[in-house]
Amino acid sequence: MLIAQNLLGSIVIGMMGGTIYGLLAMGLSLQIGVCRVLNITHGEFAMLGAVLTFTLSQLGINPLVAPVIIGPLLFGLGFLLQTTLFRALKARAPSPAAFEGNALLASFGLMYIISYAARLRWGSGLLPTLHWPQPVARIGFVPIPLNLVIICAIAVALGIAVYLFLTRSRLGRAIRATAEDQPTAELMGVNTRTILALCFGLGALLAGIAGTLISIRTPVSTSMGFNNTVIALIVVTLGGLGSVPGSFIAGIIIGIVSMLVAGFWVPVLAMPVYYAILMVLLLARPTGIFGKK
Amino acid sequence: MDITRLFTTHRKLLWVGFLILLIVFVLTFPLYAGKYPTRVLTTMLMYAILAVSWAMFSGTTGYMSLAPAAFFGIGVYSMFLLQDYLPFPVIIVIGGLISFALAILLGLVTLRLKGIYFTIFSFGLVVFIGNIINYVEADIFGRHGWYFPLLDPAILLYTMFGLAVVTVLAIYFIKRSRLGLAMQSIGGNEEAAEHMGINTTRIKVLTFAISAIFMGAAGVVTGPAFVYANAGLAFSVTYSFIPIVAAVFGGMGQLHGPIIGALVFGFLEKTLKAQFQTYFMLGFGIIMVLVILFLPNGIVGLLPMLRDKLRGVIRKLRKGGEAEQHANT
């Protein structure tokens, strides 16, 4: 009975926490699928979101309001990066494969820049927690901290919003067309330059909001970015590169797995287990769960 | 004018002279420099080995590997596990061979897929092996890190230098061989290479595994220099990042690019990092982005570029002078 209760609790909590990973991976999925940038900097954007939330909360701004300020900021940063750095790289690259390689290396340099620039301001230690009050709600017999419920609600709402934006709106259709075949989309009158910048900015924004949500749940530091990059990469690959809903669902799966491994085994093994899952899946189905051929 | 002619006609001789000077410099280094500079030089050489073997595979084929730290860590661990049973040179070979086997396994699984999967996977290998060893060590054997016996830094320097020479020579000959040509054609256009009759998967797996040998061997030699180590230190992702940073900084196109990049990076890191750690890495990030944007051949490419620019300017001046003469007559 107790084991069943623990198991159910782990699954529910993992599912709710996994929505953060889903949000994070959705952003990366957009950047990989549309901009063709394997963005190693992605976790650093989440880190920026988290530490900025911390600073804003010290100024007396509620963490739930923080994304309103942080979101546009990070969106602008991502937009700027795509319009300057990655566009210049693309113009200089002799082939798409060469661009992918160079973009990876450039995002690598960016990772150093962002994470160490943040260290100048916030140091490298753990920042004090946000002291978010955590009354515990009970759903059935599973105790769930209230902040997790809020996180889950925000992440799911955002995830659905992005999905609807991509599938229903005119702009979303343009984005999908660009992802599918950029030259043809351009011929059809899509301004692909703006679309690419928009997608990169949107990716950065989603990462930033994921960072805010992380900061509500756990203490944050400037060195957390890299770990988030790794998780986002795993989740995106698991869901199928470029598949936005796939990455959200894969995020939930990884969230459940992480809670199960941490609860019933040892937390150290969480990352190896993700990789084992990824390896088995890719051997069986190289395009990920929701990837198209 | 005489100097430039000397460089063009006696190029080989000059190279040999330079190499002899280099060898003498490294061999006598521990005699007059202290222990710390000797260690710094060893680290610089280790970075050079990692960078040059990384660039051999990733620089030419375009498949970005993030796995160096995994092979490096395996080298460190083979040194730690075998040090009481086998002599040092044998362990170096074994460390290299284990890395080779692992790289073949990883390559067979992932090198059939697109480059992006390979990058993600190769990176996972570092986290995967590191965390599993950490688990086995801490939760099963209950130890947290271990100590290496102290070895004379001079011996380590000589070994590392020997390894570096072997690595560079091996990669020099591989680059000139059919294998090297095949690798270049994969980097140029993989589909075309396949149609030309190159078994691209086999070439990729083989060269990736060869590059892993040197990384593993470098790990074995670096092990004793750690004095204290654990899984987190041996499998630190920085050992994946440093070769990339160094190779991009130095220039991946030529053999000496990554070597020079690694030596410069290693030297600057060891001398500046202690004082200005944050600014140092921040600056290096900025330099890296600038190099990728403006110097596709790295700092090694800077010299020929400047020379060409200079020549162009001189030619323009001369032409301008001639035109003036024509105008006068």
Interface residues (C-beta under 8 A of the other chain):
Chain A: I32 L38 L85 A88 L89 R92 S95 A97 A98 E100 G101 N102 L104 L105 A106 F108 G109 L110 M111 Y112 I113 Y116 A117 R119 L120 F226 V230 L233 I234 T237 L241 V266 V268 L269 M271 P272 Y275 A276 L278 M279 L282 L283 P286
Chain B: G62 M64 V109 T110 L113 G115 I116 Y117 T119 I120 F121 F123 G124 V127 F128 N131 I132 N134 Y135 A138 D139 N189 E190 V237 F241 I244 V245 V248 T278 Y279 M281 L282 F284 G285 I286 I287 M288 V289 I292 L293 P296
